Amino acid sequence: MTTDNLPLSPTRRKGTGTRFVDRLGKFLAFVVLVIISALIIFPALWMLSTALKPDVQVYANPPIWIPSPIKWENFIHAWTLAPFTRYTINTTLYTAAVIVGTLLSCSLAAYGFAKLRFPGRNLLFTILLSTMMIPGMVTMIPQYILFSKLGWVGTYLPLIVPSYFAGAFFTFLLRQFYLGIPNELSEAARVDGASDLWIWWKVMVPLSKPALATVAIFTFEGTWDSYVGPLLYLNSDKLYTLQVGLQFFRTASEVQWQYLMAASILVMLPVIIIFFAFQKYFVEGAAIGSGVKG
């Protein structure tokens, strides 16, 4: 007697229905992700299309998606219209200095809050975290007045020096990571006569390379794309960064959209490359920030 014609048991019918619901859910999730991805990619595709257009096609109505002819020379022309090579050097040096300051100050402060015991530690850490609730626009004018009194306006000092005074977010992120490192390691080093500075440099820093890499990448992205700070404090064309230099293509009467889009793509390339090369650290940064050890 075969079982081909026997009715499905309730258990088998339930299993089939569950698999169908799972597949339908995955399909709907895939469709939603495709739609969201298309919405996110659309501006980048339009920017690339505009960067490759001749001047007469930029304002065409209806819009032209595929330029004819494709003007690859727009990238070269955009780069040579303004001293973007100088802007690139300025931005690179400025970004490197901020990364170094952020890593040093935040890792030292995080080590103190995570591994040292001193009166008022929790209160100081709470005050530090509370500064994250203050909008940057609120402190912009007082900071400008302070740096103006110091004679720093027109230099990179207002942009670089604050990074050597431990920002709240990265200090919190590194503290969460340091809390996952066993105290026995630092205690053993302290028994051998090591100072706290030696423990931080020889024990904590080597063990926290993933977290430090996360901080470095986030700092690079934020500093490379920074616009308001350089625009506010730099008043010489020789000191401008790439983001400020992009305003060269905007005048009171017109905007050279094809050159602005071409230069913007070239400015974005380092950030895109860094993101795809080290995207796992972005995920680890989110995990560390939420208190989960990566």
FIMI-699440 format. One record per residue (C-alpha): residue in three letters; x, y, z; chain. Coordinates in pm, whole numbers, m for minus. Layout:
% residues N
+-----+--------+--------+--------+----+
!  aa !     xx !     yy !     zz ! ch !
+-----+--------+--------+--------+----+
! ALA !      X !      Y !      Z !  A !
...
+-----+--------+--------+--------+----+
This chain:
% residues 294
+-----+--------+--------+--------+----+
!  aa !     xx !     yy !     zz ! ch !
+-----+--------+--------+--------+----+
! MET !      0 !      0 !      0 !  A !
! THR !    142 !    336 !   m103 !  A !
! THR !    105 !    662 !     85 !  A !
! ASP !     85 !    886 !   m221 !  A !
! ASN !   m292 !    926 !   m199 !  A !
! LEU !   m310 !    965 !    178 !  A !
! PRO !   m414 !   1314 !    304 !  A !
! LEU !   m145 !   1534 !    455 !  A !
! SER !   m131 !   1528 !    832 !  A !
! PRO !   m202 !   1854 !   1019 !  A !
! THR !    167 !   1871 !   1112 !  A !
! ARG !    280 !   1847 !    750 !  A !
! ARG !     18 !   2101 !    637 !  A !
! LYS !    136 !   2340 !    910 !  A !
! GLY !    499 !   2294 !    805 !  A !
! THR !    418 !   2370 !    442 !  A !
! GLY !    224 !   2681 !    539 !  A !
! THR !    508 !   2801 !    763 !  A !
! ARG !    762 !   2761 !    483 !  A !
! PHE !    535 !   2955 !    246 !  A !
! VAL !    498 !   3239 !    497 !  A !
! ASP !    876 !   3247 !    551 !  A !
! ARG !    945 !   3263 !    178 !  A !
! LEU !    682 !   3532 !    129 !  A !
! GLY !    831 !   3733 !    413 !  A !
! LYS !   1181 !   3706 !    266 !  A !
! PHE !   1052 !   3805 !    m78 !  A !
! LEU !    871 !   4111 !     58 !  A !
! ALA !   1179 !   4209 !    259 !  A !
! PHE !   1390 !   4177 !    m55 !  A !
! VAL !   1149 !   4397 !   m252 !  A !
! VAL !   1150 !   4662 !     21 !  A !
! LEU !   1530 !   4661 !     34 !  A !
! VAL !   1553 !   4695 !   m344 !  A !
! ILE !   1317 !   4994 !   m338 !  A !
! ILE !   1509 !   5161 !    m53 !  A !
! SER !   1841 !   5094 !   m228 !  A !
! ALA !   1708 !   5246 !   m551 !  A !
! LEU !   1598 !   5560 !   m364 !  A !
! ILE !   1941 !   5590 !   m205 !  A !
! ILE !   2135 !   5528 !   m527 !  A !
! PHE !   1918 !   5762 !   m737 !  A !
! PRO !   2093 !   6089 !   m629 !  A !
! ALA !   2437 !   5935 !   m692 !  A !
! LEU !   2334 !   5821 !  m1040 !  A !
! TRP !   2190 !   6164 !  m1119 !  A !
! MET !   2512 !   6328 !   m996 !  A !
! LEU !   2722 !   6102 !  m1220 !  A !
! SER !   2492 !   6170 !  m1515 !  A !
! THR !   2519 !   6547 !  m1463 !  A !
! ALA !   2897 !   6528 !  m1430 !  A !
! LEU !   2923 !   6370 !  m1776 !  A !
! LYS !   2686 !   6606 !  m1958 !  A !
! PRO !   2770 !   6885 !  m2201 !  A !
! ASP !   2664 !   7227 !  m2082 !  A !
! VAL !   2355 !   7243 !  m2303 !  A !
! GLN !   2214 !   6917 !  m2163 !  A !
! VAL !   2237 !   7013 !  m1794 !  A !
! TYR !   1916 !   7219 !  m1806 !  A !
! ALA !   1734 !   7007 !  m2065 !  A !
! ASN !   1362 !   6949 !  m2007 !  A !
! PRO !   1269 !   6664 !  m1989 !  A !
! PRO !   1593 !   6563 !  m1814 !  A !
! ILE !   1847 !   6360 !  m2008 !  A !
! TRP !   1976 !   6059 !  m1815 !  A !
! ILE !   2236 !   5933 !  m2063 !  A !
! PRO !   2458 !   6218 !  m2187 !  A !
! SER !   2540 !   6240 !  m2556 !  A !
! PRO !   2828 !   6281 !  m2603 !  A !
! ILE !   2975 !   6168 !  m2271 !  A !
! LYS !   3214 !   6439 !  m2149 !  A !
! TRP !   3479 !   6257 !  m1945 !  A !
! GLU !   3697 !   6564 !  m1973 !  A !
! ASN !   3460 !   6742 !  m1732 !  A !
! PHE !   3648 !   6574 !  m1446 !  A !
! ILE !   3985 !   6706 !  m1562 !  A !
! HIS !   3845 !   7050 !  m1637 !  A !
! ALA !   3673 !   7072 !  m1298 !  A !
! TRP !   3992 !   6975 !  m1115 !  A !
! THR !   4200 !   7237 !  m1297 !  A !
! LEU !   3954 !   7526 !  m1272 !  A !
! ALA !   4047 !   7571 !   m905 !  A !
! PRO !   4360 !   7468 !   m710 !  A !
! PHE !   4209 !   7136 !   m599 !  A !
! THR !   4550 !   6974 !   m564 !  A !
! ARG !   4632 !   7228 !   m294 !  A !
! TYR !   4290 !   7178 !   m136 !  A !
! THR !   4354 !   6802 !   m128 !  A !
! ILE !   4686 !   6848 !     52 !  A !
! ASN !   4522 !   7084 !    303 !  A !
! THR !   4236 !   6844 !    368 !  A !
! THR !   4468 !   6544 !    404 !  A !
! LEU !   4695 !   6715 !    658 !  A !
! TYR !   4398 !   6857 !    849 !  A !
! THR !   4223 !   6519 !    859 !  A !
! ALA !   4539 !   6336 !    970 !  A !
! ALA !   4598 !   6582 !   1255 !  A !
! VAL !   4239 !   6546 !   1377 !  A !
! ILE !   4256 !   6166 !   1362 !  A !
! VAL !   4576 !   6160 !   1571 !  A !
! GLY !   4430 !   6398 !   1828 !  A !
! THR !   4104 !   6208 !   1853 !  A !
! LEU !   4273 !   5870 !   1897 !  A !
! LEU !   4514 !   5995 !   2163 !  A !
! SER !   4274 !   6200 !   2371 !  A !
! CYS !   3970 !   5972 !   2352 !  A !
! SER !   4163 !   5652 !   2421 !  A !
! LEU !   4336 !   5806 !   2723 !  A !
! ALA !   4011 !   5943 !   2863 !  A !
! ALA !   3833 !   5613 !   2797 !  A !
! TYR !   4107 !   5423 !   2979 !  A !
! GLY !   4070 !   5649 !   3280 !  A !
! PHE !   3692 !   5608 !   3295 !  A !
! ALA !   3708 !   5231 !   3239 !  A !
! LYS !   4005 !   5112 !   3444 !  A !
! LEU !   4094 !   5377 !   3703 !  A !
! ARG !   3914 !   5432 !   4033 !  A !
! PHE !   3894 !   5793 !   4155 !  A !
! PRO !   3634 !   6005 !   4338 !  A !
! GLY !   3366 !   6150 !   4114 !  A !
! ARG !   3446 !   5924 !   3820 !  A !
! ASN !   3085 !   5839 !   3741 !  A !
! LEU !   2975 !   6201 !   3785 !  A !
! LEU !   3244 !   6326 !   3547 !  A !
! PHE !   3151 !   6060 !   3292 !  A !
! THR !   2783 !   6160 !   3318 !  A !
! ILE !   2874 !   6525 !   3263 !  A !
! LEU !   3084 !   6424 !   2961 !  A !
! LEU !   2795 !   6229 !   2809 !  A !
! SER !   2555 !   6515 !   2876 !  A !
! THR !   2759 !   6737 !   2644 !  A !
! MET !   2635 !   6522 !   2355 !  A !
! MET !   2291 !   6677 !   2404 !  A !
! ILE !   2420 !   7030 !   2332 !  A !
! PRO !   2375 !   7117 !   1963 !  A !
! GLY !   2689 !   7231 !   1787 !  A !
! MET !   2517 !   7547 !   1664 !  A !
! VAL !   2471 !   7660 !   2025 !  A !
! THR !   2845 !   7658 !   2098 !  A !
! MET !   2955 !   7789 !   1758 !  A !
! ILE !   2943 !   8161 !   1844 !  A !
! PRO !   3113 !   8131 !   2188 !  A !
! GLN !   3384 !   7915 !   2034 !  A !
! TYR !   3439 !   8162 !   1752 !  A !
! ILE !   3471 !   8449 !   2001 !  A !
! LEU !   3719 !   8247 !   2208 !  A !
! PHE !   3935 !   8151 !   1911 !  A !
! SER !   3916 !   8506 !   1779 !  A !
! LYS !   4047 !   8640 !   2112 !  A !
! LEU !   4331 !   8387 !   2093 !  A !
! GLY !   4417 !   8501 !   1742 !  A !
! TRP !   4353 !   8160 !   1590 !  A !
! VAL !   4098 !   8263 !   1327 !  A !
! GLY !   4255 !   8224 !    983 !  A !
! THR !   4453 !   7916 !   1090 !  A !
! TYR !   4383 !   7544 !   1136 !  A !
! LEU !   4418 !   7564 !   1515 !  A !
! PRO !   4042 !   7605 !   1588 !  A !
! LEU !   3977 !   7296 !   1375 !  A !
! ILE !   4255 !   7074 !   1512 !  A !
! VAL !   4313 !   7167 !   1877 !  A !
! PRO !   3962 !   7066 !   2003 !  A !
! SER !   4024 !   6709 !   1882 !  A !
! TYR !   4297 !   6679 !   2148 !  A !
! PHE !   4039 !   6725 !   2426 !  A !
! ALA !   3843 !   6398 !   2408 !  A !
! GLY !   3503 !   6411 !   2243 !  A !
! ALA !   3216 !   6247 !   2432 !  A !
! PHE !   3097 !   5997 !   2171 !  A !
! PHE !   3431 !   5835 !   2090 !  A !
! THR !   3531 !   5833 !   2457 !  A !
! PHE !   3210 !   5647 !   2535 !  A !
! LEU !   3267 !   5405 !   2246 !  A !
! LEU !   3623 !   5320 !   2355 !  A !
! ARG !   3522 !   5296 !   2722 !  A !
! GLN !   3265 !   5031 !   2629 !  A !
! PHE !   3539 !   4833 !   2458 !  A !
! TYR !   3788 !   4873 !   2745 !  A !
! LEU !   3529 !   4745 !   2991 !  A !
! GLY !   3537 !   4413 !   2805 !  A !
! ILE !   3913 !   4374 !   2857 !  A !
! PRO !   3984 !   4168 !   3174 !  A !
! ASN !   4115 !   4374 !   3465 !  A !
! GLU !   4362 !   4096 !   3544 !  A !
! LEU !   4584 !   4212 !   3257 !  A !
! SER !   4625 !   4565 !   3390 !  A !
! GLU !   4652 !   4445 !   3749 !  A !
! ALA !   4931 !   4204 !   3657 !  A !
! ALA !   5120 !   4483 !   3481 !  A !
! ARG !   5068 !   4714 !   3778 !  A !
! VAL !   5207 !   4449 !   4016 !  A !
! ASP !   5519 !   4436 !   3798 !  A !
! GLY !   5564 !   4809 !   3852 !  A !
! ALA !   5411 !   4941 !   3532 !  A !
! SER !   5259 !   5288 !   3533 !  A !
! ASP !   4910 !   5361 !   3406 !  A !
! LEU !   5052 !   5531 !   3099 !  A !
! TRP !   5261 !   5222 !   3021 !  A !
! ILE !   4958 !   4995 !   3074 !  A !
! TRP !   4752 !   5210 !   2839 !  A !
! TRP !   5018 !   5208 !   2568 !  A !
! LYS !   5144 !   4849 !   2595 !  A !
! VAL !   4830 !   4663 !   2705 !  A !
! MET !   4515 !   4855 !   2613 !  A !
! VAL !   4614 !   5002 !   2278 !  A !
! PRO !   4727 !   4671 !   2119 !  A !
! LEU !   4411 !   4494 !   2240 !  A !
! SER !   4180 !   4771 !   2120 !  A !
! LYS !   4298 !   4802 !   1760 !  A !
! PRO !   3952 !   4717 !   1616 !  A !
! ALA !   3787 !   4988 !   1827 !  A !
! LEU !   4061 !   5239 !   1747 !  A !
! ALA !   4025 !   5160 !   1377 !  A !
! THR !   3653 !   5228 !   1407 !  A !
! VAL !   3720 !   5565 !   1569 !  A !
! ALA !   3980 !   5652 !   1304 !  A !
! ILE !   3743 !   5568 !   1017 !  A !
! PHE !   3450 !   5762 !   1163 !  A !
! THR !   3679 !   6058 !   1234 !  A !
! PHE !   3818 !   6046 !    881 !  A !
! GLU !   3471 !   6048 !    730 !  A !
! GLY !   3347 !   6334 !    947 !  A !
! THR !   3659 !   6549 !    905 !  A !
! TRP !   3700 !   6492 !    532 !  A !
! ASP !   3337 !   6598 !    476 !  A !
! SER !   3352 !   6888 !    723 !  A !
! TYR !   3228 !   7214 !    574 !  A !
! VAL !   3100 !   7454 !    839 !  A !
! GLY !   3420 !   7461 !   1047 !  A !
! PRO !   3664 !   7530 !    763 !  A !
! LEU !   3424 !   7784 !    611 !  A !
! LEU !   3396 !   7965 !    944 !  A !
! TYR !   3763 !   7979 !   1044 !  A !
! LEU !   3961 !   7975 !    718 !  A !
! ASN !   3976 !   8303 !    528 !  A !
! SER !   4254 !   8236 !    278 !  A !
! ASP !   4229 !   8050 !    m52 !  A !
! LYS !   4563 !   7883 !     27 !  A !
! LEU !   4413 !   7722 !    338 !  A !
! TYR !   4077 !   7607 !    197 !  A !
! THR !   3975 !   7243 !    219 !  A !
! LEU !   3804 !   7045 !    m55 !  A !
! GLN !   3453 !   7103 !     77 !  A !
! VAL !   3503 !   7480 !     81 !  A !
! GLY !   3675 !   7467 !   m258 !  A !
! LEU !   3365 !   7314 !   m414 !  A !
! GLN !   3194 !   7650 !   m372 !  A !
! PHE !   3419 !   7781 !   m649 !  A !
! PHE !   3161 !   7653 !   m898 !  A !
! ARG !   2878 !   7852 !   m736 !  A !
! THR !   2854 !   8219 !   m817 !  A !
! ALA !   2589 !   8483 !   m755 !  A !
! SER !   2454 !   8444 !  m1108 !  A !
! GLU !   2493 !   8076 !  m1195 !  A !
! VAL !   2607 !   7731 !  m1087 !  A !
! GLN !   2831 !   7524 !  m1312 !  A !
! TRP !   2650 !   7204 !  m1228 !  A !
! GLN !   2847 !   6968 !  m1452 !  A !
! TYR !   3180 !   7078 !  m1301 !  A !
! LEU !   3040 !   7091 !   m948 !  A !
! MET !   2911 !   6734 !   m977 !  A !
! ALA !   3237 !   6612 !  m1134 !  A !
! ALA !   3448 !   6768 !   m858 !  A !
! SER !   3207 !   6637 !   m590 !  A !
! ILE !   3249 !   6281 !   m719 !  A !
! LEU !   3629 !   6313 !   m707 !  A !
! VAL !   3608 !   6450 !   m351 !  A !
! MET !   3380 !   6162 !   m248 !  A !
! LEU !   3605 !   5888 !   m386 !  A !
! PRO !   3838 !   5860 !    m81 !  A !
! VAL !   3539 !   5828 !    153 !  A !
! ILE !   3377 !   5564 !    m69 !  A !
! ILE !   3700 !   5365 !    m94 !  A !
! ILE !   3758 !   5379 !    281 !  A !
! PHE !   3400 !   5271 !    349 !  A !
! PHE !   3411 !   4964 !    125 !  A !
! ALA !   3761 !   4869 !    237 !  A !
! PHE !   3681 !   4891 !    609 !  A !
! GLN !   3304 !   4853 !    625 !  A !
! LYS !   3333 !   4577 !    886 !  A !
! TYR !   3464 !   4838 !   1131 !  A !
! PHE !   3149 !   5046 !   1078 !  A !
! VAL !   2947 !   4744 !   1191 !  A !
! GLU !   3180 !   4687 !   1486 !  A !
! GLY !   3147 !   5053 !   1580 !  A !
! ALA !   2769 !   5019 !   1599 !  A !
! ALA !   2807 !   4704 !   1811 !  A !
! ILE !   3055 !   4864 !   2051 !  A !
! GLY !   2844 !   5177 !   2080 !  A !
! SER !   2545 !   4971 !   2185 !  A !
! GLY !   2749 !   4798 !   2456 !  A !
! VAL !   2804 !   4471 !   2268 !  A !
! LYS !   3164 !   4361 !   2253 !  A !
! GLY !   3264 !   4290 !   1890 !  A !
+-----+--------+--------+--------+----+
